[in-house]
C-alpha cells in the first residue's frame, strides 16, 4: 500500500527558521571572535597599565623629594637625585638643560630634566630652583 503525501505538510524548514538560525549563528560566532581577541590581548593591556603606574609612582617619588627639599631650604639641583634608588626596575636619567624662548626674550639656565623610563614608556619632568 502506498502512502500519499499531503502537499500542505511538506518536510523541511521554513525560510524564516533558516534565516533565524543563520542570524543566531553569526551573532554567536562574532561574540566568540571578539572574546578570543579580548582574551588574547588583555594581558598586554594590563602590562602596559602596570608599567604606566610604576613609572608614574616613581615620578611622584621624585617630585615629592624635590618639594621636600624646596620647602626645607635644602634644595641643591646639582645633587638632586644623586643617590636615588629607583624602584620597580625603572631607569632614571638626569640632565641639565637651558630653556629659552624662540624669540630669545628669555633664557633659563641650569634646569634639570628628569626622565623616568620603563619598558619603552617614559615620563619627563623639569625642575628649577
Buried (B, 14 or more C-beta within 10 A) or exposed (E): EEEEEEEEEEEEEEEEEEEEEEEEEEEEEEEEEEEEEEEEEEEEEEEEEEBBEBBEEBBEBBEEBBEEBBEEEEBEBEEBBEEBEBEEEBEBEBEEEEEEEEEEEEEEEEBBBBBBBBBEBBBEEEBEE
